[in-house]
């Protein structure tokens, strides 16, 4: 157990490799209750979120989820998040926002500051009221379907619905989202019932070797899928173009923080770009390792690991654009020794 974003979190339950492989081959269950969960309701909710988030909120239809960014006045990334519009039976739709655990208080401060000048919008922080469980892997539909009233086959990727659990008729929210590179779902449930539901899912998944998954395997899974992590591939000084996240920008809509600067620099040369690297040797590079071209230090590794699925060390990092073409030969300093590395396409892994 380690401290992570103000929460006590498990690094591993059994072994990182076992948990990683279970998720890739069948299904893994992760407690992601540390992620912040907010709702925004009222006739002004869409306009409010459109004025603060980088995505075009107005075009989101009920049931849809979108990846978005919270940016600062300089165009740097304050956080990345998910925002969805969900319909409550017999009531008005509401916006559901999931933020990173380590940024929850910072994000809340930003939202509250902007709420002071907004009208007809109510924000609720439900992080402690709802638990969140990620069920990820190719067997996730088979595992979950017997427990839920919703027909999972009708839920498209990056969509979600309110549902009930058949045992006890308990409320739940399910989205077809995740952070592993696999098909899967994320469940929001009343915190009071979360442990029981997780144990029921784990027991039902014994048929496929379902295991609980900790932070270690969650990190190797997301890194193989080249999913950026705040504090590693993103921070307040990195802009979305450098991070490869320009698809999350809506620059011709409402004036969210940093929009005008991002609009201006959109076509300017980049200072740095995010790249993928494969190592020639067995030793993995870690965050902070320096990247070299010949004898010139050109960048740093932001995330690195030995990839269980690929059976080789991989890393992501930032370098100037001229060193980013696929096939470029570079070197990474690992404890004082230069280890050969090659720039490769991202993601490293993608389910066929």
C-alpha positions, 0 to 999 in steps of 0.5 A: 500500500502507498499514498497516492493523491491523498488515498491509500492505494495498493501497488499490487495484490499478487504480482504486477505481471499476473495482474497485467496479463489477466487484464489483457487476456480476460478481465481485471478489477481495479478500485479507482475510487480515488478519481474525483467525481463531480456533477453539474446540473442546471440550465446553465451547466452546458454554457459553464462547462463550455467556458472552462473545458477545452472540448465542445461541450454543446455537441455532446448528446445524452449518453456520450462521454468525451475526453477533455482538458482543463487548461490555464491562461497560458495554454498549459494542461491543468488536468485531463478529464472525462465529461459526459452528459447522462440522462436520469429517468424522469429528470433533466440530464446532468453532466458527469465529470471525472478528474485525476485524484492528485488534481481534485482539490486544484480542479475544484478551486478552478471550478468554484472560481468560475462558478462565482460568475455563472448562473443556473448551474450547481456543482456537486462533489460526489467523490466520497459518496460514490465508489468507482470500479474499473472492469477491464479486459476482453471478458468484461461484458461476459462478467458484468452483464448478469449483474446489470439491468442495462444491455451492455451490447448497446453501450458504445465506446465512450458512452454510458448509462444509469443502470441498476444492479439486479441484486438489491435493485441498487443504483449504478452508473456505467461507462464504456471507458478505461485506462488500459487499452482494452475494452472495458467499463467503469462503474460508479456505485454507492460507496456503502455497497462498493466492497460487496459488489467488487467481491461479487464480481471477483467471485463470478470472474474466477472462471476466467482467472479474474484478479484485483489489479493494483497501481503497478499493473494499471501503469504498465497497461496504460503505458503499453497503450501510450495513454498519458498520465498527468504529472508525467506526460502532462503538466501546467507547462506542457501544451496539448500540441506537444502532448499529442492531444490537439484532438481534445481542443475546440478552438473555434468555440467559447473562450475557455482559459488559454484558448486564444494562446493555443489558437495563436501557437497552433501552427507554430513550430513545436518546442518538443513532442511526445515520442515512444521509445523501444529499448534494445537492452533489457534494462527499462528506462525510468522517469527522469532518465536523460535522452541523448542523440549522439552526445547531445542531451535532447530530452527526458523520459516521462514514463518507462517500464518493462512491457509484459505484453511486448516482452521488452522495455518501452518508454515515453518522453519529450524531444525536439521535433527533429529527433522524433521521426519513427526509426530515429536512433537515440540513447537513454542514460540508465544509471550512468550507462547509455542504452540504445533506443529507437523511436517507434509509433504510438501506441506500443500496443493496440488490441487487433 
